[in-house]
Amino acid sequence: MENPTPNPGQQYDSYAQMPLPNATAVLVLGIVSIFGCCCYGILGICGVIALVLYEKDRKLYAANPTAYTPGSYSNLKTGRICAIIGIVLSALSIISIIVSLIIFGTQVLTNPEEFLRRMQDR
């Protein structure tokens, strides 16, 4: 049986690499924050949690990049991007709800009789 020859550009460590501890959690929370923008923006908090966990693991990776797998770092970066997108979408959702309430509320306050008449006609 032949020993595989290493690629010249591939590095081999004396110890096995392990995944970053929160890489999967950051990815899952980032994806949940994107889908959470449909729930009145409330689940956007998952994106904030994902960013906190991202920063923690990024510091771990920066301290010793050879100890962790490149795939887990890739998942970490993807989760960060998803978390940012989820936070932005959730913020836009909350802003649109607030603007709708303000417009609806001012319309009712300026002419309450017409609003009540329209509600009774339905």
N, C-alpha and C positions, 0 to 999 in steps of 0.2 A: 504494500500500500504506500502510495506516495504522499509525502507531506505537501500540503498546498504552499505555494510560494507566495509570499506577501506582495501586495502591490506596492510600488515605490512611494506613492503618495499616502498610503494608509498608515495610520499610527497604531501601534499596539502598546497597551498599558500592561503593567504587571498585575493589575487587579481588574476585576470586572466592573464595567460601568453600570450605574443604576439610574433609574428614571428620577426626575425631579419629584419631590413629594406631593406637590399640589398642582402639577401640570394638567392632569385630567380634570381636577376640580375646577380649575380656571377655565378650561375649555367648556365644560358643561354649564357652568354659571354664566359664561359669556353667551352661549346659545340660548339659555333660558331667559336672559335679559333681552335678547332680540324678540323672542316670542312673547315676552311679558309686556311689551309695549302695547299689545292689544288689550291688556287688562287694566285699562285706565292709567298706565304708566307705573303702577305700583311695584311690579316685579323688576323695575329698573334698578332697584337696590341690589339685585344679584350682580349687576355689572360693577357696582361699587365694591362689593365683596371680592369679586374676581380681580379687580385691579389691586386691591390690598394684598391678596394672595400672590398675584403676579410679582409685585415689588419684592415680596419676601423671597420668592424662588429666584428672581433675577439676581438678587444679592448673593444667594448661594451659588448660582452658576458663575457669577463673576469672580467669586473667591477661588473656585477650582473647576474650570470648565471641563477638564479631562475626566472628572469623576462622574459626570452625568452624560446620558445618551443624547445625541443630537436630535433624535426624534421627540424626546420629551421637551426639549427646548423649543422645537418647532411648534409643538402643541401649545406650549406656554405663550408664544408670540401670537398664534392664531386665536387663542382664548382672549388675549388682550385686545386684539382688533375687534372681535365679536362683542366684548364687553363695552368698548367705546361706542360701537354702533348701537348697541342696545340702550346705553345711557342717553345718547342723542335722540333716538327714536322715542324713548320714554319721556324725555323732557319736552319734545315736540307734542306728544300726546297730551301731556298735562297742560301745556300752554294752550293747546287748541280747546281743551275742555274749559279752562278758565276764561278764555276769550268768549266761548259760546255762552257760558253762564253770565258773563258781564253784558253781552249784547242782549240776551234774553231778559235778564233782570232789568236793564235800563228800559227796555221796551215795555215791560209790564209796569214799571214804576211811572213812566211818563203818561201812559194811557190805560189805567186799570179797567175802566168800564168796557173798552173795546176788547180787551183780553178776556174778560169774564163773558162777554157776549159771544165771542168766538168759541169759547169752551162749552157754552151751553148749546150752541148750534150743532155741535158734533153729536 
